[in-house]
């Protein structure tokens, strides 16, 4: 399968790493209909060249490429400083498999078989999130966070947050209306390489919730039973 599809350089590029021809074709056509320029690679050599030449906005990676797990390669890219958002797709669907994919450097993990529409939506979220990471002010519902001044307001009320609480809320504000698991927070906010048995996440979220959700205010931080937490941006 040859790498490369569209020549439109003014469109955001998606690098699709997939060795199943029909799947690659279907995904590529769906993404192109949404305005993306799609490059396809089915070997490690093609991937390295495509990243260097095309500077993709998002990468979609099939975790098993010709039967080889690509997570070690993804982890190497991250250690080398590559920060392109990555959506990992895989038939490996256990919680441990998903956690491994996220810890190796995946920004999202989609289980096969998947809906093409859902894949396209997730790519758009990753692209938008990457663009948002360059802004200095985040806004979610009544919350406003100034990343330069390190200040947070809920409406007219200033929130007095400790450094870890600020980092935790920033993570939630970059993932609004999405379920965020404890494993994701331990990995991305606390930077644990292995997941300890600890209630540190719950303790900090309890403190953060008391500051974000004041008396008489609509609660924004929700505990999702047996899964994690969610910051609502539409309340």
Secondary structure in CASP SS format (residue, H / E / C, confidence):
PFRMAT SS
TARGET T0000
AUTHOR 0000-0000-0000
METHOD secondary structure of the structure
MODEL  1
X C 1.00
X C 1.00
X C 1.00
X C 1.00
X C 1.00
X C 1.00
X C 1.00
X C 1.00
X C 1.00
X C 1.00
X C 1.00
X C 1.00
X E 1.00
X E 1.00
X E 1.00
X E 1.00
X E 1.00
X C 1.00
X C 1.00
X C 1.00
X H 1.00
X H 1.00
X H 1.00
X H 1.00
X H 1.00
X H 1.00
X H 1.00
X H 1.00
X H 1.00
X H 1.00
X H 1.00
X H 1.00
X H 1.00
X C 1.00
X C 1.00
X C 1.00
X E 1.00
X E 1.00
X E 1.00
X E 1.00
X E 1.00
X C 1.00
X C 1.00
X H 1.00
X H 1.00
X H 1.00
X H 1.00
X H 1.00
X H 1.00
X H 1.00
X H 1.00
X H 1.00
X H 1.00
X H 1.00
X C 1.00
X C 1.00
X C 1.00
X E 1.00
X E 1.00
X E 1.00
X E 1.00
X E 1.00
X C 1.00
X E 1.00
X E 1.00
X C 1.00
X C 1.00
X E 1.00
X E 1.00
X C 1.00
X H 1.00
X H 1.00
X H 1.00
X H 1.00
X H 1.00
X H 1.00
X H 1.00
X H 1.00
X H 1.00
X C 1.00
X C 1.00
X C 1.00
X C 1.00
X C 1.00
X E 1.00
X E 1.00
X E 1.00
X E 1.00
X E 1.00
X E 1.00
X C 1.00
X C 1.00
X C 1.00
X C 1.00
X H 1.00
X H 1.00
X H 1.00
X H 1.00
X H 1.00
X H 1.00
X H 1.00
X H 1.00
X H 1.00
X C 1.00
X C 1.00
X C 1.00
X C 1.00
X E 1.00
X E 1.00
X E 1.00
X E 1.00
X C 1.00
X C 1.00
X C 1.00
X C 1.00
X H 1.00
X H 1.00
X H 1.00
X H 1.00
X H 1.00
X H 1.00
X H 1.00
X H 1.00
X H 1.00
X H 1.00
X H 1.00
X H 1.00
X H 1.00
X H 1.00
X H 1.00
X H 1.00
X H 1.00
X C 1.00
X C 1.00
X C 1.00
X C 1.00
X E 1.00
X E 1.00
X E 1.00
X E 1.00
X C 1.00
X C 1.00
X E 1.00
X E 1.00
X E 1.00
X E 1.00
X C 1.00
X C 1.00
X C 1.00
X C 1.00
X E 1.00
X E 1.00
X E 1.00
X E 1.00
X C 1.00
X C 1.00
X E 1.00
X E 1.00
X E 1.00
X C 1.00
X C 1.00
X C 1.00
X H 1.00
X H 1.00
X H 1.00
X H 1.00
X H 1.00
X H 1.00
X H 1.00
X H 1.00
X H 1.00
X H 1.00
X H 1.00
X H 1.00
X C 1.00
X C 1.00
X C 1.00
X C 1.00
X C 1.00
X E 1.00
X E 1.00
X H 1.00
X H 1.00
X H 1.00
X H 1.00
X H 1.00
X H 1.00
X H 1.00
X C 1.00
X C 1.00
X C 1.00
X C 1.00
X C 1.00
X C 1.00
X C 1.00
X C 1.00
X C 1.00
X C 1.00
X C 1.00
X H 1.00
X H 1.00
X H 1.00
X H 1.00
X H 1.00
X H 1.00
X H 1.00
X H 1.00
X H 1.00
X H 1.00
X H 1.00
X H 1.00
X H 1.00
X C 1.00
X C 1.00
X C 1.00
X C 1.00
X C 1.00
X C 1.00
X C 1.00
X C 1.00
X E 1.00
X E 1.00
X E 1.00
X E 1.00
X C 1.00
X C 1.00
X C 1.00
X E 1.00
X E 1.00
X E 1.00
X E 1.00
X C 1.00
X C 1.00
X C 1.00
X C 1.00
END
